[in-house]
Amino acid sequence: MTTQEKFETAQLDVKKLTQRPSNEELLDLYAFFKQATEGDNDTKKPGMFDMKGQFKWKKWKEKEGTSTEDAMESYVSLVNELLSKYDHE
């Protein structure tokens, strides 16, 4: 399987989790997904009252410079880790 195929499979697999991962794990999933699909974060930082948006923006910004391929591989690894850690279908 190519990295792209593994990435697409991981996107489906993560939806099978029946337990909610930690906030930090969810932020990492979000950031690796955004980095893999959109590249470096060049969006405007959310306002100070949008705390959730700020956390997501910051986590994605931390992945800056990560290649699409590496971000996909990190996403797949994290999904596999979550599947082994949490209950899933």
MODELLER restraints for C-alpha pairs under 7 A, 6 or more apart:
rsr = mdl.restraints
at = mdl.atoms
rsr.add(forms.Gaussian(group=physical.xy_distance, feature=features.Distance(at['CA:3:A'], at['CA:72:A']), mean=6.87, stdev=0.5))
rsr.add(forms.Gaussian(group=physical.xy_distance, feature=features.Distance(at['CA:3:A'], at['CA:73:A']), mean=6.76, stdev=0.5))
rsr.add(forms.Gaussian(group=physical.xy_distance, feature=features.Distance(at['CA:6:A'], at['CA:76:A']), mean=6.73, stdev=0.5))
rsr.add(forms.Gaussian(group=physical.xy_distance, feature=features.Distance(at['CA:7:A'], at['CA:72:A']), mean=5.71, stdev=0.5))
rsr.add(forms.Gaussian(group=physical.xy_distance, feature=features.Distance(at['CA:7:A'], at['CA:76:A']), mean=5.74, stdev=0.5))
rsr.add(forms.Gaussian(group=physical.xy_distance, feature=features.Distance(at['CA:10:A'], at['CA:76:A']), mean=5.58, stdev=0.5))
rsr.add(forms.Gaussian(group=physical.xy_distance, feature=features.Distance(at['CA:10:A'], at['CA:79:A']), mean=6.18, stdev=0.5))
rsr.add(forms.Gaussian(group=physical.xy_distance, feature=features.Distance(at['CA:14:A'], at['CA:79:A']), mean=5.97, stdev=0.5))
rsr.add(forms.Gaussian(group=physical.xy_distance, feature=features.Distance(at['CA:16:A'], at['CA:88:A']), mean=5.22, stdev=0.5))
rsr.add(forms.Gaussian(group=physical.xy_distance, feature=features.Distance(at['CA:16:A'], at['CA:89:A']), mean=5.25, stdev=0.5))
rsr.add(forms.Gaussian(group=physical.xy_distance, feature=features.Distance(at['CA:17:A'], at['CA:83:A']), mean=6.87, stdev=0.5))
rsr.add(forms.Gaussian(group=physical.xy_distance, feature=features.Distance(at['CA:17:A'], at['CA:86:A']), mean=6.80, stdev=0.5))
rsr.add(forms.Gaussian(group=physical.xy_distance, feature=features.Distance(at['CA:17:A'], at['CA:87:A']), mean=5.98, stdev=0.5))
rsr.add(forms.Gaussian(group=physical.xy_distance, feature=features.Distance(at['CA:17:A'], at['CA:88:A']), mean=4.07, stdev=0.5))
rsr.add(forms.Gaussian(group=physical.xy_distance, feature=features.Distance(at['CA:17:A'], at['CA:89:A']), mean=6.50, stdev=0.5))
rsr.add(forms.Gaussian(group=physical.xy_distance, feature=features.Distance(at['CA:18:A'], at['CA:87:A']), mean=5.52, stdev=0.5))
rsr.add(forms.Gaussian(group=physical.xy_distance, feature=features.Distance(at['CA:18:A'], at['CA:88:A']), mean=4.85, stdev=0.5))
rsr.add(forms.Gaussian(group=physical.xy_distance, feature=features.Distance(at['CA:18:A'], at['CA:89:A']), mean=6.77, stdev=0.5))
rsr.add(forms.Gaussian(group=physical.xy_distance, feature=features.Distance(at['CA:19:A'], at['CA:86:A']), mean=5.86, stdev=0.5))
rsr.add(forms.Gaussian(group=physical.xy_distance, feature=features.Distance(at['CA:19:A'], at['CA:87:A']), mean=5.71, stdev=0.5))
rsr.add(forms.Gaussian(group=physical.xy_distance, feature=features.Distance(at['CA:27:A'], at['CA:56:A']), mean=6.09, stdev=0.5))
rsr.add(forms.Gaussian(group=physical.xy_distance, feature=features.Distance(at['CA:27:A'], at['CA:59:A']), mean=6.50, stdev=0.5))
rsr.add(forms.Gaussian(group=physical.xy_distance, feature=features.Distance(at['CA:28:A'], at['CA:59:A']), mean=6.89, stdev=0.5))
rsr.add(forms.Gaussian(group=physical.xy_distance, feature=features.Distance(at['CA:29:A'], at['CA:75:A']), mean=6.18, stdev=0.5))
rsr.add(forms.Gaussian(group=physical.xy_distance, feature=features.Distance(at['CA:31:A'], at['CA:59:A']), mean=5.80, stdev=0.5))
rsr.add(forms.Gaussian(group=physical.xy_distance, feature=features.Distance(at['CA:31:A'], at['CA:60:A']), mean=4.21, stdev=0.5))
rsr.add(forms.Gaussian(group=physical.xy_distance, feature=features.Distance(at['CA:31:A'], at['CA:63:A']), mean=6.96, stdev=0.5))
rsr.add(forms.Gaussian(group=physical.xy_distance, feature=features.Distance(at['CA:32:A'], at['CA:71:A']), mean=5.20, stdev=0.5))
rsr.add(forms.Gaussian(group=physical.xy_distance, feature=features.Distance(at['CA:32:A'], at['CA:72:A']), mean=6.84, stdev=0.5))
rsr.add(forms.Gaussian(group=physical.xy_distance, feature=features.Distance(at['CA:32:A'], at['CA:74:A']), mean=6.73, stdev=0.5))
rsr.add(forms.Gaussian(group=physical.xy_distance, feature=features.Distance(at['CA:32:A'], at['CA:75:A']), mean=5.47, stdev=0.5))
rsr.add(forms.Gaussian(group=physical.xy_distance, feature=features.Distance(at['CA:33:A'], at['CA:75:A']), mean=6.51, stdev=0.5))
rsr.add(forms.Gaussian(group=physical.xy_distance, feature=features.Distance(at['CA:34:A'], at['CA:60:A']), mean=6.91, stdev=0.5))
rsr.add(forms.Gaussian(group=physical.xy_distance, feature=features.Distance(at['CA:35:A'], at['CA:60:A']), mean=6.80, stdev=0.5))
rsr.add(forms.Gaussian(group=physical.xy_distance, feature=features.Distance(at['CA:35:A'], at['CA:63:A']), mean=6.77, stdev=0.5))
rsr.add(forms.Gaussian(group=physical.xy_distance, feature=features.Distance(at['CA:35:A'], at['CA:68:A']), mean=6.53, stdev=0.5))
rsr.add(forms.Gaussian(group=physical.xy_distance, feature=features.Distance(at['CA:35:A'], at['CA:71:A']), mean=6.06, stdev=0.5))
rsr.add(forms.Gaussian(group=physical.xy_distance, feature=features.Distance(at['CA:36:A'], at['CA:68:A']), mean=4.44, stdev=0.5))
rsr.add(forms.Gaussian(group=physical.xy_distance, feature=features.Distance(at['CA:36:A'], at['CA:69:A']), mean=6.98, stdev=0.5))
rsr.add(forms.Gaussian(group=physical.xy_distance, feature=features.Distance(at['CA:36:A'], at['CA:71:A']), mean=4.98, stdev=0.5))
rsr.add(forms.Gaussian(group=physical.xy_distance, feature=features.Distance(at['CA:36:A'], at['CA:72:A']), mean=5.42, stdev=0.5))
rsr.add(forms.Gaussian(group=physical.xy_distance, feature=features.Distance(at['CA:39:A'], at['CA:68:A']), mean=6.64, stdev=0.5))
rsr.add(forms.Gaussian(group=physical.xy_distance, feature=features.Distance(at['CA:40:A'], at['CA:64:A']), mean=4.97, stdev=0.5))
rsr.add(forms.Gaussian(group=physical.xy_distance, feature=features.Distance(at['CA:40:A'], at['CA:65:A']), mean=6.50, stdev=0.5))
rsr.add(forms.Gaussian(group=physical.xy_distance, feature=features.Distance(at['CA:41:A'], at['CA:60:A']), mean=6.36, stdev=0.5))
rsr.add(forms.Gaussian(group=physical.xy_distance, feature=features.Distance(at['CA:41:A'], at['CA:61:A']), mean=5.46, stdev=0.5))
rsr.add(forms.Gaussian(group=physical.xy_distance, feature=features.Distance(at['CA:41:A'], at['CA:64:A']), mean=6.72, stdev=0.5))
rsr.add(forms.Gaussian(group=physical.xy_distance, feature=features.Distance(at['CA:45:A'], at['CA:54:A']), mean=6.74, stdev=0.5))
rsr.add(forms.Gaussian(group=physical.xy_distance, feature=features.Distance(at['CA:45:A'], at['CA:57:A']), mean=6.57, stdev=0.5))
rsr.add(forms.Gaussian(group=physical.xy_distance, feature=features.Distance(at['CA:46:A'], at['CA:53:A']), mean=5.88, stdev=0.5))
rsr.add(forms.Gaussian(group=physical.xy_distance, feature=features.Distance(at['CA:46:A'], at['CA:54:A']), mean=5.54, stdev=0.5))
